[in-house]
Amino acid sequence: MQDPLDFGTLRLATRDEIVRTLGIARQRHPDDRIAGYALVTDDAVATISYVFCLQSQLAGDDDPLRFDAGSWQLGGEAGSFASTWQWLAIRKAGERQGDRRQNWDRSFDALVQALHEVKAAGLVDDRVFLSVHNHEACAHMQWKEHDAIARLNAPHLLQCHPRFVDALLNGLE
C-alpha cells in the first residue's frame, strides 16, 4: 500500500494520466488544436477529473472561454484519473484533522507540478492555457488556482484577455 504522504507518487501518477488524456483528446480531435486543458478538483483535493477546450471552439485568441475551465464541455471521462483517485482516497482515509489543510495544499501543488512537468516536456506549448480548476473555490483555493495559472501560463497568453489579467492581479493582492 502506498504511503499516503508520498506526494511525489501523486505527482507522477497525475503526470502520467495527463499525458494519457492529452493523447486521447488529440486522437479524438486530430484536425483541431487543444487551446486549454485543466485538472478539476474540489477544496479538499479529494476528487479529480479533466476538461479541455479546442481552438475551433474559440472566436479568437482573446475569447474569454479560453480562460473559463468551468465552461469547457470536453473531457472528464469516467476513470480518467484512476491512479490519482486511488492515491487521494488513501490520503483522505489516513488524514488527521490537524493535517488536512496542509495535505490539501500539498496535493494541489502536486497537481500543478504535474501540469508544469508535462509542459516542460514539450507535450503542450505556450499557446495552451493550463489550470488546476477548483469547482467549489473557497477563498484560499481561489488564490491557489490564480497562483497556479500565473505559474503555468506564458505572460503573452494571459495578456490576451485584460479582464482575466485584472482578476488575476486583484485576486493575488
N, C-alpha and C positions, 0 to 999 in steps of 0.2 A: 504494500500500500504506500502511496506517495506521502511524503511529509507535507502537511497542509501549509507550512510556511515556506516552502520552496517556490518562491515567486519566479525563479529562473525557469522552472518547469512550466509554469503558467505562460510566461513569455514565449517560450519555444513552441508550445502546443498551439498557442494563438497564432504565432507567426506562420506555422505550417498550414493552419486552417485558412488564414488569409490568402496565402499563395494558392491553395486549392480552390477557394471560392472565386478568386480573381480569374483563375483558369476556366472555371465553369461559366462565369459571366462572359468572358471573351469568346468561348466556344458557342454560347447561345446567341451572341450578337457579333458575328465575325465582321460585319460591314460597318460597325459603329465603334466609337471610342468611349471608354469609361471616362466620365467627366468628374465624378465624385464617388467616394467609397467611404463608408462609415461602419464602425462597430457600434452596436446599440446595446446599452446596458441600463441598469437602474441605480438608484442611490447607494444600495448596498453592494453593488457589483456582484450580484448573485445570479444574474441571467446574462446571456449574450446571444446576439444574432448579428446579421449584417444587412445593409442596404446599399444600393448604388444607383447612380443616375447616368444616363448616356448623353453624349454630346447632342444627338438628334432631338432630345427632349428639351433642350435649351433654346431660347430665342437668340442667344448670343453669349459671348464670354462673360458678360456682366449680368446675365439673368439671375435674379435673386434665388431661383430654385437651386442653383449650383451650391449655395451655402445653407440650404434648409434640408438637412438629412431627415428630419421628421416628416417631410412631404414626399420623399422618394418612395416609389412603389415597387422597385425591383429588388430581388434578393430574399433573404430570410427563410430559405427552405428548411423544413424540419430536419433536425440532425446535423445542420451545417457545422456546428462547433462542438461536436460530441465530447472531444477530449477536454476542451476548455470547460464545458458544463460540468464534467465529472470532477475536474480539479476544484472548481468553485464550490461544488456540493461538499467535497471533502473539507475544504477550508471552512465553510459555514458550519458544518457539523462539529468541528473541533474548536470553534471560536469561543473565547471567553468574552464576557460583556466589556471588560476594560480594554480589550484589544480590537474591538470592532472597527472603529473609525480608522485606526492605523492600518488594519488589514484591508479595508475598503480602498483607502488611498493607495496602498502598495499594489493592490490588484489593478486599479485603474491605471496606475503608472506602468504596470507591466503590459497592459493592452496598448497604451500609447507607444511604448518602446517597441513592441512587436510591429506596429504600423511603421515606425521610423526605420526599423531594420529592413522591412520589405521595400521601402522607398530607397534606402541607401544601397540596396542590392540592384537597383535599377528596374524593379518589377512594376513600378509606377513612376511616371515622370512628374515634373513640376507643374504640369497642366491639370493634374488630378487633385481635386480638393479632398483632403483627408480629415477625418474627425472620429473621436470616440463620443458618440451622442448619448446623452442621458435622457431617457423619455420621461423621467419623473422630476429631475432637476431641482433639488434643494439649492439654496444659495451657494453653499460650499462646492457642490458638484458642478454647478453652472460655472463657477470660477475655474475649476479644474478643466472643464471642457473648453472654455475660452483659451486658457493657457496652452492646452494641447493643440488647439487649432493654430495658435501663433507659432508653436514649435514645429508642427508638422508641415506647414504650408509655406511656399515661397512668397516673399513680400509682393511680388508683381501679381500673384494670383489674388491675394487678399485685397490689393488696391483696386481690383476690378469693380468692386462694389463698395462705394464710400459709406453707405448706411451700415454695412456689415462692419467695416473698419471702425466707425464711430461706436457701434455697440460693443465691439471687442475692447476698445480702449476704455470706454466707460465702465465696462464690467470688470476690468482689471485694476481700476483706480481704488 
